[in-house]
Amino acid sequence: MDLQKIKSLIRLFESSSLGSLDVSEGDFSLSLKRACDAPVQASAPSATPTAVPAAVPAPPENGHAVKSPLAGVFYASPTPDSAPFVKTGDRVKKGDTLCIIEAMKVMNELTADADGEVEAVLAENGQLVEYGQPLFRLKN
């Protein structure tokens, strides 16, 4: 696991209410624990994917950015072997799925908040993304 992924996991952990987090990838494992005595409440993640509405757009020059509504892992397609949901040049309608953001083993669909053409895909498949990070740029 590269240093950037480790730093992103630490930031995710620090911004959560979890008391501990254990992550394994291959022969690498990471264990994070809080150093406080206060009890922490956590809820079990849903077993089914949930749709997450796109964040409020920030208008660039000739369109707007669709931003990540949460921190997690960006997936451009529903499975590793399938085509991406959208690519540059595709026309999308409000409500169309643009990508999946995985956070704490829950797959969250990010949907378009407006009709338009995908001008740019701003994240790489498998990349850790942060809350508010622009993922797509749409134009009318």
Contact map, one row per residue, 1 for C-alpha under 8 A:
11101100000000000000000010010000000000000000000000000000000000000000000000000000000000000000000000000000000000000000000000000000000000000000
11111100000000000000000000000000000000000000000000000000000000000000000000000000000000000000000000000000000000000000000000000000000000000000
11111110000000000000000000000000000000000000000000000000000000000000000000000000000000000000000000000000000000000000000000000000000000000000
01111111000000000000000000000000000000000000000000000000000000000000000000000000000000000000000000000000000000000000000000000000000000000000
11111111100000000000000000000000000000000000000000000000000000000000000000000000000000000000000000000000000000000000000000000001000000000000
11111111110000000000000000000000000000000000000000000000000000000000000000000000000000000000000000000000000000000000000000000000000000000000
00111111111000000000000000000000000000000000000000000000000000000000000000000000000000000000000000000000000000000000000000000000000000000000
00011111111100000000000000000000000000000000000000000000000000000000000000000000000000000000000000000000000000000000000000000001000000000000
00001111111110000000000000000000000000000000000000000000000000000000000000000000000000000000000000000000000000000000000000000000000000000000
00000111111111000000000000000001000000000000000000000000000000000000000000000000000000000000000000000000000000000000000000000000000000000000
00000011111111100000000000000000000000000000000000000000000000000000000000000000000000000000000000000000000000000000000000000000000000000000
00000001111111110000000000000000000000000000000000000000000000000000001100000000000000000000000000000000000000000000000000000000000000000000
00000000111111111100100000000001000000000000000000000000000000000000000000000000000000000000000000000000000000000000000000000000000000000000
00000000011111111000000000000000000000000000000000000000000000000000000000000000000000000000000000000000000000000000000000000000000000000000
00000000001111111000000000000000000000000000000000000000000000000000000000000000000000000000000000000000000000000000000000000000000000000000
00000000000111111100000000000000000000000000000000000000000000000000000000000000000000000000000000000000000000000000000000000000000000000000
00000000000011111110000000000000000000011100000000000000000000000000000000000000000000000000000000000000000000000000000000000000000000000000
00000000000010011111100000000000000000011100000000000000000000000000000000000000000000000000000000000000000000000000000000000000000000000000
00000000000000001111100000000000110000110000000000000000000000000000000000000000000000000000000000000000000000000000000000000000000000000000
00000000000000000111110000000011110000000000000000000000000000000000000000000000000000000000000000000000000000000000000000000000000000000000
00000000000010000111111000000111100000000000000000000000000000000000000000000000000000000000000000000000000000000000000000000000000000000000
00000000000000000001111100001111000000000000000000000000000000000000000000000000000000000000000000000000000000000000000000000000000000000000
00000000000000000000111110001110000000000000000000000000000000000000000000000000000000000000000000000000000000000000000000000000000000000000
00000000000000000000011111111100000000000000000000000000000000000000000000000000000000000000000000000000000000000000000000000000000000000000
10000000000000000000001111111000000000000000000000000000000000000000000000000000000000000000000000000000000000000000000000000000000000000000
00000000000000000000000111111000000000000000000000000000000000000000000000000000000000000000000000000000000000000000000000000000000000000000
00000000000000000000000111111000000000000000000000000000000000000000000000000000000000000000000000000000000000000000000000000000000000000000
10000000000000000000000111111100000000000000000000000000000000000000000000000000000000000000000000000000000000000000000000000000000000000000
00000000000000000000011111111110000000000000000000000000000000000000000000000000000000000000000000000000000000000000000000000000000000000000
00000000000000000000111100011111000000000000000000000000000000000000000000000000000000000000000000000000000000000000000000000000000000000000
00000000000000000001111000001111100000000000000000000000000000000000000000000000000000000000000000000000000000000000000000000000000000000000
00000000010010000001110000000111110000000000000000000000000000000000000000000000000000000000000000000000000000000000000000000000000000000000
00000000000000000011100000000011111000000000000000000000000000000000000000000000000000000000000000000000000000000000000000000000000000000000
00000000000000000011000000000001111100000000000000000000000000000000000000000000000000000000000000000000000000000000000000000000000000000000
00000000000000000000000000000000111110000000000000000000000000000000000000000000000000000000000000000000000000000000000000000000000000000000
00000000000000000000000000000000011111000000000000000000000000000000000000000000000000000000000000000000000000000000000000000000000000000000
00000000000000000000000000000000001111100000000000000000000000000000000000000000000000000000000000000000000000000000000000000000000000000000
00000000000000000000000000000000000111110000000000000000000000000000000000000000000000000000000000000000000000000000000000000000000000000000
00000000000000000010000000000000000011111000000000000000000000000000000000000000000000000000000000000000000000000000000000000000000000000000
00000000000000001110000000000000000001111100000000000000000000000000000000000000000000000000000000000000000000000000000000000000000000000000
00000000000000001100000000000000000000111110000000000000000000000000000000000000000000000000000000000000000000000000000000000000000000000000
00000000000000001100000000000000000000011111000000000000000000000000000000000000000000000000000000000000000000000000000000000000000000000000
00000000000000000000000000000000000000001111100000000000000000000000000000000000000000000000000000000000000000000000000000000000000000000000
00000000000000000000000000000000000000000111110000000000000000000000000000000000000000000000000000000000000000000000000000000000000000000000
00000000000000000000000000000000000000000011111000000000000000000000000000000000000000000000000000000001110000000000000000000000000000000000
00000000000000000000000000000000000000000001111110000000000000000000000000000000000000000000000000000000010000000000000000000000000000000000
00000000000000000000000000000000000000000000111110000000000000000000000000000000000000000000000000000000010000000000000000000000000000000000
00000000000000000000000000000000000000000000011111000000000000000000000000000000000000000000000000000000011000000000000000000000000000000000
00000000000000000000000000000000000000000000011111100000000000000000000000000000000000000000000000000000011110000000000000000000000000000000
00000000000000000000000000000000000000000000000111110000000000000000000000000000000000000000000000000000011110000000000000000000000000000000
00000000000000000000000000000000000000000000000011111000000000000000000000000000000000000000000000000000000111100000000000000000000000000000
00000000000000000000000000000000000000000000000001111100000000000000100000000000000000000000000000000000000111100000000000000000000000000000
00000000000000000000000000000000000000000000000000111110000000000000100000000000000000000000000000000000000011111000000000000000000000000000
00000000000000000000000000000000000000000000000000011111100000000111100000000000000000000000000000000000000001111000000000000000000000000000
00000000000000000000000000000000000000000000000000001111100000000111100000000000000000000000000000000000000000001000000000000000000100000000
00000000000000000000000000000000000000000000000000000111110000000110000000000000000000000000000000000000000000001000000000000000000000000000
00000000000000000000000000000000000000000000000000000111111000011110000000000000000000000000000000000000000000001000000000000000000000000000
00000000000000000000000000000000000000000000000000000001111100011100000000000000000000000000000000000000000000000000000000000000000000000000
00000000000000000000000000000000000000000000000000000000111111111000000000000000000000000000000000000000000000000000000000000000000000000000
00000000000000000000000000000000000000000000000000000000011111111000000000000000000000000000000000000000000000000000000000000000000000000000
00000000000000000000000000000000000000000000000000000000001111110000000000000000000000000000000000000000000000000000000000000000000000000000
00000000000000000000000000000000000000000000000000000000001111110000000000000000000000000000000000000000000000000000000000000000000000000011
00000000000000000000000000000000000000000000000000000000001111111000000000000000000000000000000000000000000000000000000000000000000000001111
00000000000000000000000000000000000000000000000000000000111111111100000000000000000000000000000000000000000000000000000000000000000000001110
00000000000000000000000000000000000000000000000000000000111100111110000000000000000000000000000000000000000000000000000000000000000001111100
00000000000000000000000000000000000000000000000000000111110000011111000000000000000000000000000000000000000000011000000000000000000001111100
00000000000000000000000000000000000000000000000000000111100000001111100000000000000000000000000000000000000000000000000000000000001111110000
00000000000000000000000000000000000000000000000000000110000000000111111000000000000000000000000000000000000001000000000000000000111111100000
00000000000000000000000000000000000000000000000000011110000000000011111000000000000000000000000000000000000000000000000000000000001100000000
00000000000000000000000000000000000000000000000000000000000000000001111100000000000000000000000000001010000000000000000000000000011100000000
00000000000100000000000000000000000000000000000000000000000000000001111110000000000000000000000000001010000000000000000000000001111000000000
00000000000100000000000000000000000000000000000000000000000000000000011111000000000000000000000000001111000000000000000000000001110000000000
00000000000000000000000000000000000000000000000000000000000000000000001111100000000000000000000000001110000000000000000000000111100000000000
00000000000000000000000000000000000000000000000000000000000000000000000111110000000000000000000000111100000000000000000000111111100000000000
00000000000000000000000000000000000000000000000000000000000000000000000011111100000000000000000000111100000000000000000000011110000000000000
00000000000000000000000000000000000000000000000000000000000000000000000001111100000111000000000001110000000000000000000000011000000000000000
00000000000000000000000000000000000000000000000000000000000000000000000000111111011110000000000000110000000000000000000000000000000000000000
00000000000000000000000000000000000000000000000000000000000000000000000000111111010110000000000000110000000000000000000000000000000000000000
00000000000000000000000000000000000000000000000000000000000000000000000000001111110000000000000000000000000000000000000000000000000000000000
00000000000000000000000000000000000000000000000000000000000000000000000000001111110000000000000000000000000000000000000000000000000000000000
00000000000000000000000000000000000000000000000000000000000000000000000000000011111000000000000000000000000000000000000000000000000000000000
00000000000000000000000000000000000000000000000000000000000000000000000000001111111100000000000000000000000000000000000000000000000000000000
00000000000000000000000000000000000000000000000000000000000000000000000000001000111110000000000000000000000000000000000000000000000000000000
00000000000000000000000000000000000000000000000000000000000000000000000000011100011111100000000000100000000000000000000000000000000000000000
00000000000000000000000000000000000000000000000000000000000000000000000000011100001111100000000011100000000000000000000000000000000000000000
00000000000000000000000000000000000000000000000000000000000000000000000000010000000111110100000001100000000000000000010000000000000000000000
00000000000000000000000000000000000000000000000000000000000000000000000000000000000111111100000000000000000000000000010110000000000000000000
00000000000000000000000000000000000000000000000000000000000000000000000000000000000001111100000000000000000000000000111110000000000000000000
00000000000000000000000000000000000000000000000000000000000000000000000000000000000000111110000000000000000000000000111100000000000000000000
00000000000000000000000000000000000000000000000000000000000000000000000000000000000001111111000000000000000000000000110000000000000000000000
00000000000000000000000000000000000000000000000000000000000000000000000000000000000000001111100000000000000000000011110000000000000000000000
00000000000000000000000000000000000000000000000000000000000000000000000000000000000000000111110100000000000000010111110000000000000000000000
00000000000000000000000000000000000000000000000000000000000000000000000000000000000000000011111100000000000000010111000000000000000000000000
00000000000000000000000000000000000000000000000000000000000000000000000000000000000000000001111100000000000000111110000000000000000000000000
00000000000000000000000000000000000000000000000000000000000000000000000000000000000000000000111110000000000000111100000000000000000000000000
00000000000000000000000000000000000000000000000000000000000000000000000000000000000000000001111111000000000000110000000000000000000000000000
00000000000000000000000000000000000000000000000000000000000000000000000000000000000010000000001111100000000011110000000000000000000000000000
00000000000000000000000000000000000000000000000000000000000000000000000000010000000011000000000111110000000011110000000000000000000000000000
00000000000000000000000000000000000000000000000000000000000000000000000001111100000111000000000011111000000011100000000000000000000000000000
00000000000000000000000000000000000000000000000000000000000000000000000001111100000000000000000001111100001111000000000000000000000000000000
00000000000000000000000000000000000000000000000000000000000000000000011111100000000000000000000000111110001111000000000000000000000000000000
00000000000000000000000000000000000000000000000000000000000000000000000111100000000000000000000000011111111100000000000000000000000000000000
00000000000000000000000000000000000000000000000000000000000000000000011110000000000000000000000000001111111100000000000000000000000000000000
00000000000000000000000000000000000000000000100000000000000000000000000100000000000000000000000000000111110000000000000000000000000000000000
00000000000000000000000000000000000000000000100000000000000000000000000000000000000000000000000000000111111000000000000000000000000000000000
00000000000000000000000000000000000000000000111111000000000000000000000000000000000000000000000000000111111100000000000000000000000000000000
00000000000000000000000000000000000000000000000111000000000000000000000000000000000000000000000000011110111110000000000000000000000000000000
00000000000000000000000000000000000000000000000011110000000000000000000000000000000000000000000000011110011111000000000000000000000000000000
00000000000000000000000000000000000000000000000011111000000000000000000000000000000000000000000011111000001111100000000000000000000000000000
00000000000000000000000000000000000000000000000000111100000000000001000000000000000000000000000011111000000111110000000000000000000000000000
00000000000000000000000000000000000000000000000000111100000000000000000000000000000000000000011111100000000011111000000000000000000000000000
00000000000000000000000000000000000000000000000000001100000000000100000000000000000000000001111111000000000001111110000000000000000000000000
00000000000000000000000000000000000000000000000000001111100000000100000000000000000000000000011000000000000000111110000000000000000000000000
00000000000000000000000000000000000000000000000000000000000000000000000000000000000000000001111000000000000000011111000000000000000000000000
00000000000000000000000000000000000000000000000000000000000000000000000000000000000000000011110000000000000000011111100000000000000000000001
00000000000000000000000000000000000000000000000000000000000000000000000000000000000000000011100000000000000000000111110000000000000000000111
00000000000000000000000000000000000000000000000000000000000000000000000000000000000000011111000000000000000000000011111000000000000000000111
00000000000000000000000000000000000000000000000000000000000000000000000000000000000001111111000000000000000000000001111110000000000000011110
00000000000000000000000000000000000000000000000000000000000000000000000000000000000000011000000000000000000000000000111110000000000000011110
00000000000000000000000000000000000000000000000000000000000000000000000000000000000000111000000000000000000000000000011111000000000000011100
00000000000000000000000000000000000000000000000000000000000000000000000000000000000000110000000000000000000000000000011111110000000000111000
00000000000000000000000000000000000000000000000000000000000000000000000000000000000000000000000000000000000000000000000111110000000001111000
00000000000000000000000000000000000000000000000000000000000000000000000001000000000000000000000000000000000000000000000011111010100000110000
00000000000000000000000000000000000000000000000000000000000000000000000001110000000000000000000000000000000000000000000011111110000000000000
00000000000000000000000000000000000000000000000000000000000000000000000001110000000000000000000000000000000000000000000000111110000000000000
00000000000000000000000000000000000000000000000000000000000000000000000011100000000000000000000000000000000000000000000000011111000000000000
00000000000000000000000000000000000000000000000000000000000000000000000011100000000000000000000000000000000000000000000000111111100000000000
00001001000000000000000000000000000000000000000000000000000000000000001111000000000000000000000000000000000000000000000000000111110000000000
00000000000000000000000000000000000000000000000000000000000000000001001111000000000000000000000000000000000000000000000000100011111010000000
00000000000000000000000000000000000000000000000000000000000000000001011100000000000000000000000000000000000000000000000000000001111110000000
00000000000000000000000000000000000000000000000000000000000000000011111000000000000000000000000000000000000000000000000000000000111110000000
00000000000000000000000000000000000000000000000000000010000000000011110000000000000000000000000000000000000000000000000000000000011111000000
00000000000000000000000000000000000000000000000000000000000000000011000000000000000000000000000000000000000000000000000000000000111111100000
00000000000000000000000000000000000000000000000000000000000000001111000000000000000000000000000000000000000000000000000001000000000111111000
00000000000000000000000000000000000000000000000000000000000000001111000000000000000000000000000000000000000000000000000011100000000011111000
00000000000000000000000000000000000000000000000000000000000000001110000000000000000000000000000000000000000000000000011111100000000001111100
00000000000000000000000000000000000000000000000000000000000000111100000000000000000000000000000000000000000000000000011111000000000001111110
00000000000000000000000000000000000000000000000000000000000000111100000000000000000000000000000000000000000000000001111100000000000000011111
00000000000000000000000000000000000000000000000000000000000001110000000000000000000000000000000000000000000000000001111000000000000000001111
00000000000000000000000000000000000000000000000000000000000001100000000000000000000000000000000000000000000000000011100000000000000000000111
